[in-house]
C-alpha cells in the first residue's frame, strides 16, 4: 500500500491544477481536467461503476457494496491547488529517515525550512518525508488526499473479503478558491455520510470550522497634481492605512490560534485615486462572528463619514461552522476516531482554522467531517508530507468502510 500511494502522489503532483480566483468559469482553470481525466481512467481500471466527469470538472464514482443493509458512505478530495504559489513543474524530493533538523530546499536560492520558523517539522523525525525544491508548492493539499482515497479503494477492490457497503468517491475542482461545493450534486453522489481527506498532520480529525465572510472595501480618493495638491488631494491609500489601523493587531491570523477568530487583510490594490481592500472575517462562534461583521461595518461607516462618504463596504458570507450539522450525527466522528486507533494512529480532534468542502456539504445535507491528508505548511514552498501519513490515510479509508459494515450502520 505504501508503494502504491507514493507512486500515485508523485504522479498527481506532476500535473499542474492551480485554480484561479479571478476566473468566473467552473472549473476556474481548464487544466484541472488534466488530473480529472487521469483519475477517471484509474477509476475505470479499478472497476468502479457510475463513473461521471461533468462539464464543471466534478468527478464521481461508486464501489458497489459486497454486503447488504449498510449506509452508503463517501470520500472526497479536491483536485486544485492553491494559487498562492505556482504548482507548475513541481519537483518533489524524498528524504528518508528525516533527522528532524533544518531542511535545505534550494541551496542556490537560500530557501530553507528551518526548525526555528517551523518547529512542527521535528514531529516528522524518523519518517520518510516529501518536500519541494523551493520553487513551487508541493500539492499535498489535496493530492495527498486523492492518492489516499484511490489507494484505499484499490485495496478494497483487491480484498473482497473485507465487507463494506456502497462507497462513493468524489473529486472536486476549485476548493482552494472557495467554490469546491458550488456545483456538487449531493443527490447524485448518493452517500448518506461522507469524509473529506483534506486535513493536516497524521491523526488530525476536524468537524468544526470557521464561520467565514468576505469583505470588500472600496475607497474613492481624489488625485491632483502633487505640486498643487494642498487642501485638494485625498489619497485613498492613506485612508486604507487608517482602516488597517482600526482593527486590533491581536486579532489577525498571525496573532491568533485555536478557536480565536480574526480580521485578515488578504489583498489590497490601489493608488491615490482609488484603493480596494479585500478582507476575510473568521470566527468559530456564530454570535461572535456576527458581532465581528457588525463591528467591521460600523468601523467603515465611521471612517467613511469622516471622509464624506468616500468609503464603502460589502460583506458576503462564505460558509458556516459544520459543527452545527455534524454533532447531530456524531457517530461519524466516533467511527473515524475508533478507526484511527484501530490502525495505530493517535487521533487529534481539533477545530479547522479555515474551511473545507465538507463544511458546505454538511449544510447541503451530507454530514462530512475532515480527515488528515498528512502534510503541513500548505500553500507555500515549505510544504511537506510524510509517506507514513499517506499510507495511514489509505488504511484509514479501508478501516472506516469496514467499520460501517461491522456496526451495520
RATA-V963446 format. One record per pair of residues at least 12 apart in sequence whose ideal C-beta (glycine too) atoms are under 6 Angstrom apart, sorted by the first residue. I is the first residue (numbers start at 1). J is the second residue. Records with the same first field share a line. If there is no record, write none. Layout:
# RATA-V963446
I->J  J
This chain:
# RATA-V963446
1->391  394
2->391
4->151
5->147  151  390  391  394
6->387
8->147  150
9->147  390
12->143  146
13->90  92  139  143
15->34  35
16->31  87  88
17->32  35  79  80  81
18->81  83  87
19->80  83  174  176  177
21->177
26->56
27->57  173  174
28->174
32->57  79  80  173
33->57
35->79
36->53  57  59
39->59  171
40->53  59
42->150
43->61
46->154  157
48->61  63
49->62
50->62
56->183
57->173
58->172
59->171
60->170  189
61->169
62->166  168
63->153  167
65->165  166
66->160
67->163  405
70->165  404  405
71->192  409
72->165  166  190  191  192
73->191  193  404
74->168  170  191  194
75->149  169  195  397
76->170  194  196
77->142  145  146  149  171  197
78->142  172  175  180
79->171  173
80->173  174  176
81->139
82->176  379
84->379
85->137  380
86->136
87->137  139
90->136  139
91->133
92->130
93->131
94->130
95->129
96->128
98->124  125  127  129
100->122  125
102->114  115
103->131
105->132  134
106->133  134
109->134
111->134
113->382
120->376
124->386
127->386  388
128->387
129->384  386
130->385
131->384
132->381
134->381
137->383
138->383
140->375  383  385
141->378
142->198  373
144->373  374  375  385  390
145->197  198  373
148->197  393  394
149->197
151->394
152->394  397  398
155->398
162->402
163->405
164->401  405
165->404
167->401
168->189  190  191
170->189
172->357
175->357
178->318
180->357
181->357  360  361
186->364  365  366
193->332  367
194->366  368
195->369  371
196->356  357  358  368  370
197->371  373  393
198->356  370  373
199->370  371  372  373
200->376
201->376
202->372  374  389  392
203->345  346  347  348
204->348  372
205->336  347  349  371
206->350  352  370
207->323  326  333  369
208->321  323  351
209->321  322  352  355  359
210->282  284
211->283  286  289  320  321
212->282  318  319  355
213->281  293  315  317  318
214->280  316  318
215->279  281  296  313  315
216->278  314
217->277  313
218->276  312
219->236  239  240  275  311
220->274  310
221->234  235  236  272  273
222->234
223->272  273
235->272
236->270  274  275
237->270  275
240->275  277
246->299
247->263
251->263
259->284  351
261->282  283
262->282
263->279  281
264->280
265->279
266->278  280
281->293
284->321  351
293->315
300->313
319->355  359  360
322->359  362
325->362  367
326->362  367  369
329->367
332->367  369
333->369
335->403
339->396  399  400  403
342->399
343->395  399
345->392
356->370
358->370
374->386  389  390  393
